[in-house]
């Protein structure tokens, strides 16, 4: 009888511990930048908003997870993930081979091309590396766009910035000749008073080698269960129309 009671107690304790671990797994911390509208930014009340944030909330709802958001400067966003400051990055991070050496990614949740912008009337039409020699081109540091410029645009002066807003400001002020960034981010900026100065030049800039396979959710490589759960939730929001609804809130065309 004593052995039976001991066995029952062990089983009960195991179930309780398992339940506690399961509950703990449902708490997920999401890292994002907060300086990349319309994908992630802060509203007037300092709340994180944007396409990335809405997608994250929809995924968390499907996972039945209690998610919290952590704002992190872009340059330190992967180191902070690896230091356990949060569990996943949902911040328009492109899936590239270089990043995959450090972190794991889910399937892509959107894919948009890069574009160059310049001041209206600049006369710049040819965006080849040869034609832009002697020009100053800006980009946000530690991004696929800055890596692309440094790799392809030899002989061009490249200025790097901590945020996309800083790069845009220098372009509007005439301190750079062009800026390379995500086409949607630049389009959103050009709708504003400050961005009305500028326009796209050249065509879409695409390169899977440099820009990857689209934006994915990044996490630590050992977190295989979280990756599987997020991929499942992502597929579900695409299938049930949730993704399309969020997409239409921000863009008049699909970015999936």
Secondary structure, 3 states (H helix, E strand, C coil): CHHHHHHHHHHHHHHHHHHHHHHHHCEEEEEECCCECCCEEECCCCCEECHHHHHHHHHHHHHCCEEEEEECCHHHHHHHHHCCCCCEEEEEEECCHHHHCCCEEEEEEECCCEEEEEECCCCCCCCCCCCCCCCEEEEECCCHHHHHHHHHCCCCEEEEECCHHHHHHHHHCCCCCEEEEEHHHHHHHHCCCHHHHEEEEEEEECCHHHHCCCEEEEECCCCHHHHHHHHHHHHHHHHCCHHHHHHHHHCCCCCC
